[in-house]
Amino acid sequence: MNHSANISFNRNKVVDLGGLPEIISRSDNVIFFVTRVGQPIGSYYTLETNGIYSSWDEVNNSLPKVPGARPGDYKFNDMDGNNVIDGNDKAVTGNYQPKFTYGYSVNLTYGMFDFGASLQGIYGNKVANIYKRYINNMEGNTNNMADAVNRWQSEADYGDGKTIRANRTAKGLNGQISTAHIEDGSYLRIRSITLGATLPKELLKSINVSKLRIYVALQNPFTFTKYSGYNPEVSSRDNPLTPGVDYGTYPIAKSYNIGFNLDF
């Protein structure tokens, strides 16, 4: 039996920006990032959601005010305390840098059977699921995520209190990237599983074969994650200051194979 394991802890911190306190970056004019002295490179810089408006009474009589808000729209935290939600209320809401990455593999043999498996994962990072911004706008011309059934529909049926009403993203500030789009990107992925059997030589003498091994091999069969997108493995879209943006990263391919190794 052979085991192999690894774990890595990577950290980065900006120590100097040429005299600037911070650099604000933008990816595709959709999501903002901030790089500040003393903090990691490329942190998400977004509004913070605080539930949704359940009624017109709440829209009209609560603070802070969200321009253009209607029942079923997002509420946001007022970071600068002026009772109006705008671009000055953005805050650092996460970073793509994981707390650690890890991997493990095992190979063992018992009698005529052999088994091998490997896994890999990351923990503690965030991913900006921008794809959710487009597919969850519920404007009628695209498909939607399953949580659309829990959306706000009326003052009597306000859903789960987290899913906005059916509307175009331009209404209110629902289209602004916020913590509603920043998700936990941690995952554990089983990279490979192989199970084989090598037939006894006594069974092979009559067919002039010295070795026959039959196996089943699986590649990427399972991924365990809370991330709602297709694939939590995303990367920098524009530049190193704007990492971890997912516009619908293609799902990782799975494969299931049956084969044999034959020696004469």
C-alpha positions in Angstrom: 0.0 0.0 0.0 1.3 3.4 -1.0 0.0 6.7 0.3 0.8 10.3 -0.8 -0.6 13.5 0.7 0.1 17.2 0.4 -1.2 20.4 1.8 -0.2 24.0 0.9 -0.8 27.3 2.7 -0.3 30.3 0.4 -0.7 33.9 1.5 -0.1 37.2 -0.2 -0.1 40.8 1.1 0.4 44.0 -0.7 3.3 46.0 0.9 3.5 48.9 -1.5 1.6 50.4 -4.4 4.0 53.2 -5.3 2.5 55.6 -2.9 -1.2 54.8 -3.6 -3.4 53.5 -0.8 -5.4 51.2 -3.1 -6.1 50.3 -6.7 -9.7 49.8 -7.8 -10.0 47.4 -10.8 -13.0 46.3 -12.8 -13.7 43.2 -14.8 -15.9 43.7 -17.9 -17.5 46.8 -16.4 -19.5 44.5 -14.1 -17.6 43.7 -10.9 -15.1 45.8 -9.0 -12.0 44.6 -7.1 -9.8 46.5 -4.7 -6.1 45.9 -4.0 -5.0 47.7 -0.8 -1.8 48.0 1.1 -1.8 45.4 3.8 -4.4 43.2 2.2 -4.3 40.4 -0.4 -4.3 41.2 -4.1 -7.6 41.5 -5.9 -10.3 41.3 -3.2 -14.0 41.5 -4.3 -15.3 45.0 -3.8 -19.1 44.9 -3.8 -22.3 45.9 -2.1 -23.5 43.8 0.8 -27.1 42.5 0.6 -29.3 42.4 3.6 -32.4 40.5 2.5 -35.1 41.7 0.1 -38.0 44.2 0.5 -41.2 42.3 1.3 -43.7 45.1 0.7 -44.2 48.7 -0.5 -44.5 49.7 3.1 -41.0 48.5 3.8 -39.6 50.2 0.6 -41.2 53.5 1.5 -40.5 53.6 5.2 -37.2 52.0 5.8 -33.6 53.2 5.7 -31.3 53.2 3.9 -33.0 54.1 0.6 -32.2 52.0 -2.5 -32.8 54.1 -5.7 -35.6 52.6 -7.8 -36.4 49.8 -5.4 -39.6 47.9 -5.5 -40.9 45.0 -3.3 -38.9 41.9 -4.1 -35.7 43.8 -4.7 -32.5 43.5 -2.7 -31.8 45.6 0.4 -28.2 46.6 1.1 -26.0 47.6 4.0 -25.3 51.3 4.3 -21.5 51.2 4.7 -21.0 55.0 4.7 -24.0 55.8 6.9 -25.7 58.4 4.7 -29.0 56.5 4.4 -28.7 56.2 0.6 -27.2 53.1 -1.2 -24.7 54.0 -3.9 -21.2 53.2 -5.1 -19.7 54.5 -1.9 -21.3 51.6 0.0 -19.0 48.9 -1.5 -16.9 46.8 0.9 -14.4 44.0 0.7 -16.5 40.9 0.5 -14.0 38.1 -0.1 -11.0 36.9 -2.0 -10.3 34.1 -4.4 -7.1 33.1 -2.5 -7.9 29.9 -0.6 -6.8 29.3 2.9 -5.2 26.0 1.8 -5.1 23.5 -1.0 -4.6 19.7 -0.5 -4.3 16.4 -2.3 -4.2 12.7 -1.5 -3.6 9.5 -3.4 -3.5 5.8 -2.5 -2.6 2.7 -4.3 -3.0 -0.8 -2.9 -2.9 -4.4 -3.9 -4.6 -7.4 -2.3 -4.3 -10.7 -4.0 -5.3 -10.4 -7.6 -7.0 -7.1 -7.0 -5.6 -3.6 -7.2 -7.1 -0.2 -6.3 -6.0 3.4 -6.8 -7.6 6.7 -6.1 -6.7 10.4 -6.0 -8.4 13.5 -4.8 -7.7 17.2 -4.7 -9.4 20.2 -3.2 -9.2 23.8 -2.0 -10.7 25.4 1.0 -11.6 28.9 2.1 -11.8 30.9 -1.1 -14.6 32.9 -2.7 -15.8 32.9 -6.3 -17.8 35.7 -8.0 -20.6 33.8 -9.8 -21.3 36.5 -12.4 -23.2 33.9 -14.4 -25.9 34.0 -11.7 -26.4 37.7 -12.4 -27.6 36.9 -15.9 -29.4 33.6 -15.5 -31.3 34.8 -12.3 -32.6 38.0 -13.7 -35.9 36.2 -14.6 -36.7 38.6 -17.4 -38.3 36.0 -19.5 -35.7 35.3 -22.3 -33.4 32.9 -20.5 -33.6 29.8 -18.4 -33.3 30.1 -14.7 -31.8 28.4 -11.7 -34.1 26.1 -9.6 -34.2 28.6 -6.8 -36.4 30.8 -9.0 -39.4 28.9 -7.6 -38.6 30.5 -4.2 -38.6 34.1 -5.6 -40.7 37.0 -4.3 -44.0 37.0 -6.1 -46.3 39.2 -4.0 -46.6 40.8 -0.6 -48.5 37.8 0.5 -46.0 35.4 -1.1 -42.5 36.7 -0.6 -40.7 33.4 -1.1 -37.6 32.5 0.9 -36.7 36.1 1.6 -33.5 35.8 -0.4 -34.6 35.3 -4.1 -35.5 38.5 -5.9 -38.7 39.0 -7.9 -38.9 38.4 -11.7 -37.5 41.5 -13.3 -34.8 42.9 -15.6 -31.5 43.4 -13.9 -31.7 47.2 -14.6 -34.5 47.6 -12.1 -33.4 48.9 -8.6 -29.9 47.8 -7.8 -30.5 44.1 -8.4 -28.1 44.2 -11.3 -25.2 45.5 -9.1 -22.7 42.8 -8.2 -23.1 42.1 -4.5 -22.7 39.4 -1.9 -25.6 37.7 -3.5 -23.1 36.7 -6.2 -20.1 36.0 -4.1 -20.1 32.3 -3.1 -17.9 29.8 -1.2 -15.7 28.2 -3.8 -14.3 25.4 -1.6 -14.5 21.9 -3.1 -13.3 18.4 -2.9 -12.9 16.6 -6.2 -12.3 12.9 -6.6 -9.9 13.0 -9.6 -9.6 9.3 -10.3 -10.7 5.8 -9.1 -9.3 2.6 -10.6 -10.2 -0.9 -9.7 -8.4 -3.8 -11.5 -8.1 -7.5 -11.3 -5.1 -9.5 -12.6 -6.2 -13.1 -13.5 -4.1 -16.0 -12.2 -1.5 -17.3 -14.6 -2.9 -20.8 -14.4 -6.1 -19.6 -16.1 -4.1 -18.1 -19.0 -1.8 -20.9 -20.0 -4.3 -22.4 -22.4 -4.5 -19.2 -24.4 -0.7 -18.4 -24.4 -1.1 -15.2 -22.5 1.4 -14.4 -19.7 -0.7 -11.6 -18.0 -4.2 -10.3 -18.3 -5.4 -7.4 -16.1 -9.0 -6.1 -16.4 -9.8 -2.7 -15.0 -12.5 0.0 -14.5 -11.2 3.6 -14.4 -13.2 6.7 -13.5 -11.9 10.2 -14.1 -13.5 13.2 -12.1 -16.5 11.1 -11.0 -17.4 13.2 -8.0 -17.2 16.8 -6.9 -18.3 17.9 -3.4 -19.0 21.7 -3.2 -21.6 24.2 -2.0 -20.9 26.3 -5.1 -24.0 26.7 -7.3 -22.1 27.2 -10.6 -21.0 24.5 -13.1 -17.4 24.4 -11.9 -15.7 26.1 -8.9 -12.3 26.0 -10.6 -12.2 29.4 -12.2 -9.3 31.8 -12.8 -8.4 35.3 -13.6 -10.5 36.7 -16.4 -8.8 39.9 -17.3 -5.6 40.3 -15.2 -4.1 39.3 -11.9 -6.0 42.1 -10.1 -9.4 40.6 -11.0 -9.3 36.9 -10.1 -12.0 34.4 -9.5 -14.7 35.5 -11.9 -17.1 32.9 -13.3 -19.1 33.7 -16.4 -20.2 30.1 -16.7 -17.0 28.1 -16.6 -17.4 24.9 -18.6 -18.1 21.8 -16.4 -15.2 19.5 -16.0 -15.5 16.4 -18.1 -16.1 13.0 -16.5 -15.1 9.7 -18.0 -15.8 6.1 -17.2 -13.6 3.4 -18.9 -13.4 -0.3 -19.0 -10.2 -1.9 -20.4 -7.6 -4.5 -20.1 -3.8 -4.9 -20.2 -2.5 -7.9 -22.1 1.0 -9.4 -22.1 2.0 -12.4 -24.3 
